[in-house]
Amino acid sequence: MQIGIVSTGLYLPEEYLTGREIAEKAGIPTNVVEEKMGIKKKYVPGPDDHTCEMGIIAAKQAIERAGINPLEIDVVIYIGEEHKEYPLWTAGIKLQEEVGALNAWAFDVALRCGTTVMALKVAKSLMMADPTTNTVLLAGGYRNVDFIDYKNPRTRFMFNLGAGGGAILLKKGHNENILLETELVTDGSFSEDVVVVSGGTKSPITKEAIEQRTNKLDVLDPEGMKQRLEQKSMVNFIKVIRESMRKSGYKDEDISYLAMLHMKKSAHEYVLKELGLSGEQSIYLEDYGHIGQIDQILSLELALKEGKVKEGDLVVFVSAGIGYAWGATTIKWGKVT
């Protein structure tokens, strides 16, 4: 039984920071931000751009584009961040209510910036296993930019974090945009390298914690993390792409478009070169920043708008998330006869 993507939805805030503004906040040269980090502009949340709310907007767009009644949706999977309107809150249930998916049940999943890729695998598995689950909505928002301290050089590689929302609507028996196979790799040796020190059970939020900026993202072992990432990051990044393709019955040369998360420009170019792809077979998100697990949805929408994804193309979503997690999903775009 085939599972197809019926539609997607995307929300971007009106507010943004330029590379120059980020450079001023961080006290570093503008050309480092724009050229090395690859950030010409990134979207940041406005006063009403709450995490789940951005996902709701994107979800409504996906439902409208699909032309379906939200009562047809069987399951809602929230793919946004844990940083949302309230702590200890299941955002998927709120999203389900707001979009009118009153016959569905909902739950949240999380794998940092790998959440969308992971959720596609979860959704497909659920739909294949349960004959009563025919239509699934994946949606959520992201604004981890709130945790960036531009004065902390240890978190410089995360200065690209931004804000936005995305959604994907899946349907069983939909013979278009077929969801093929997903490959995931997680490595717990990185699990405590990047954390927000204060705010959990180990170190509650206090006035002193806020003054010391321990309520922001930090890297506890920068040198150790750098050494371990150099050994594993790109290897696993390429591995999940190739394994997703292999399990789907394809090879590197079959890739038409690679929907990649935003990362430094040299890493983006390395991946394309390693896979034998041209710059035209991906989009570098230098005008958007890194919107976490929404990047793949954004990249796909941009590619469709620019004509970079056409009928019969093979599209690969690829992600990497702090923790560390790597994932890739292969999609056969267009109608399948």
N, C-alpha and C positions, 0 to 999 in steps of 0.2 A: 504493500500500500504506500503510495507516494504522499509526501507532505510538501506542500508548496507555500511560498510566500505570496500572500494575496496583495499586501500593501505595506508601506512603511509610513511613519510620521516623524516629524522633526520640529523641535522648537529651539530657537536661539534668542537669548535676551537682546534687548536694544543696546545695553551698555557694554563697553569694551575698554580694554587697555591696549595701548600701542606698545611696540617694542621699546620706543624711547621712554615712555612712562615707566615701564618695568625697569629699565636701566637706571633711571633716576631714583626709583625706590630702593634698588639694590646697591647703588653706588658703583656700578660697573659700566664699561663702555657700551654704547648703543649697538655697535657692530657685533659685539659678542652675543648679545641677545638676538639680534636679527639674523645673523649669519651662522654662528656656531650652534646656538640653541634653536634657531629656525622659527622665531616668533616675531612676526611683523605686527600681529594683532591677535588678541584673544578675548573671547566673550566672558563677561563677569555678570553676576546676578544683580538685577535691580531690586527695589524694595519688595516687590510682589513675586519675585522669581524663587519661590520655595521649591525644594527638591521634588516632592511628589507632585506638586502643582504643575511643574514643567512637564513631568511625565504624563499628566492628565491631558494637557493641551496637545502633546504629540499623539497620544492614544486616540483622542477624538478625531484628529486629522486622519490617522490611519483607518479608522472605522468609516469615516466619510468617504475617503478615497476608495475603499473596498465596496461601498454601497450596500453594506449589510445592516441588519437590525442588531444592535448590541445584545439583544436577548438571545441571539444565536451563539454567543460566546460561551463556551463551556468552562474554561479555566483562564484566570488572569495570573500571570507570573510577573511580579515586580522586579525589574532589573536595575533599579536605581541604587543610590548609595545608602549606607547605613546612617550617614549624616543627613538627617532630614528634619521635618517640622518638629517632631517630638522624639525623645529617646524611648526605647521599649515600646515601639509602635509598629504594627504591621501595615505598612503603606499600601500594599496590594489590595487590602480590603477597602481602604478609602478610595483608591483609584477605581476599583470595580464599581463602587456605588456611584461615583461621579460620572462615569462614562455610560451608565445605564445597563451594565452587564449583570442584571439582577438574577439571572439563572445560573451564573457561574459560581465557582468557589475560587479563592485567591490565596496566594502565599508569596513570600519574599525569598529571593536567593541572593547570594553575595559571593563574589570572587574578585573583589576589587575591579580593576579595569578589564579583567577577563570575564566579567559577569554575563555579557550578552552572548558570547560564544558558548559558554557553559550552559546558559539557559536554553539555547537552541537545541543542545544535546538532550537536556532534561525534557524539554517540550516534545521533541520527536519521540523519545523513549516512552513518555507517558501516552502519547497519542497512538503509538504502535501497540502498546500493552492494553489499553483500555478502549473497548469498542464504543463506549459512550462519550469519549472525548474526541470531538471532531474539529473544533475551532478553538484556538488558543491565542490570547493576546499577551505579548511581552511588551512592557512599557516601564519607563522610569526616568528619573532626573538625576543630575549630578552637579554639585557645586563645592567640591573639595578645595577649591581655590580659597575658601574661608580659612583653611588651616595653614596657608603659606605665610611664612615670616620672611620677607624679602631681605632682611638684615642677617639672615642665617645662611652662610655660604655652604653649609653641609647639605642644604636642601635645594641647591641651585638647579639640579636636574629636574626638579618639580615646579620650577617657575612657570612652566607652560600650562599648569592646571587651570581650567576655565569652568564654564557652566553651560548647561543646556539640557534638553530632554529628547528622548527618542522612543519609537515604538515599532514593533513588527507584528503583523497579523498572519498567523499560520492556519492552513486548512487542510484537512485530510482529503485525499482524492482530488486535490487541486493540481491539475497537470501543467502548471507553469511555475517557473522559478523554484525548481525542485531542491529541497534541502537534502544534501547527500551526507557524507560522513564527517564527524568531528574528532579531533585529536586534542587531548589535554595532558599537560605535564605540570606537576606541582613539586616544589622543593622546599621543605620545611626548614632547611638550614638558614634560610633568609627570613624566617617568620617574625623575628623581633628586631630586624635591622632598621626598619622604618616604622615608627609608631608615633602616636600622640601620647606623650608620657602621662599627662594628667587628664583625668576624666573617667578612668576605669576604676576597678576595685583595688588595684595596687596603689594608686595615687589619686584620690578624689580631687575635684576642682576646689581650689581655695583662692583667697585673695592673693596669697604669695605665689601660687602657681601661675596666675594670670600675669602678675608683675614680672615673673621670671620667664614668661613666654613658653612654659612647658605645656600649655594647652594648644600648641601648634605642632605641626608635623616636624619630626626631627630624625636624624640618622645617628643611631647610638654607636655604631662601629664603622665609620666611613671607610677607613683603609681596608678593613677586613671584607666589607661588602664589595668594595671595588675589585679586590683581587678575586673573590669568588664569582662575581658577575662576569668579569672578563673571561673566566674559564667556561662559564655555562650559558650566559644570556643568549648570545647570537647562535650558539650551537642548538639550543633548545628552540629558539625562534624558527630557525630553518627546519628543524626536525618536525615540529608540529605541522608546518605547512606541507612538507613532503609526505608525512604519514596520513594526513587528512586526504591528500590527493591520491595516494596509493590505495587507501581503503575505499576510495570512491571510484577506483579503476582508471586513474589518470597519472600523468607525469608532469614534471616542471614545464616542459614546452607546451603543455595544453592550457596553461593559465592564460586567461585573457585579461583579467583585471585583479589586482591585489588591493583590497580595502584594508589599509594599514592604520594603526593608531599613530598619533603624532609623537615623534621622538626627535632627537637631534638629527640634523640633516645628513651627517656622515653615516649614521646607522641606517637611515632610510635608504640611502644610495647603496650601501653595502648589501642589504637584503635583495634589492632589485638586481644588482650585479651577480650575486650568488645564484639567483634563480634564472639568470639569463633574460631578465625582463628590461624593457626600456622605460624611460621616465614617463612615457605616454600611457603606460599600463598601470599607473597608480596616480594618486593625487597627494601631494605634500600639503598638509593642513596648516601652513604657515600663517594663514589669515584667520584661523579659528582657535588655535591652541589645542590642548589636549582635554577633551571633554569625557575623559574616562572611557567607560564602556559604551558611550554613545558614538565614539569615533567611527566605528565600522558602518553604522547607519548613515551618518553624515557623509562619509566617503562614497557610499553607494549612491546616495541621492545626488551628490555632486556629479558623479560619473554618468549617471543616467541623463542628467540635465545637459552635460557636455558631450553626450554621444559616445562616451568611452566604453559603455556597456550596451551591447546589442543582442538581438535574438540569437540564441545558440551559444553565447559566450559562457566560459567557465569563470566564475567569480570566487575568490577565496577571501574570507574574513580572517584576519589574524590579530591577536591581542597578546599583551604581556601585562601582568598585574603584580603589584607589590605583594610580597609574601613568600615565595615568588610563584607565579603561575603563568604558563604559556598556553595558548590555545588557537586552533584554526578550524574553520568550517568551510567546506566546499559546497558551492551552489551552482546548479546548471540553470542559467538564466534563459527565460523565454518559454515558449510552448513546447511541450514534449508530446510528440505524436505516437 
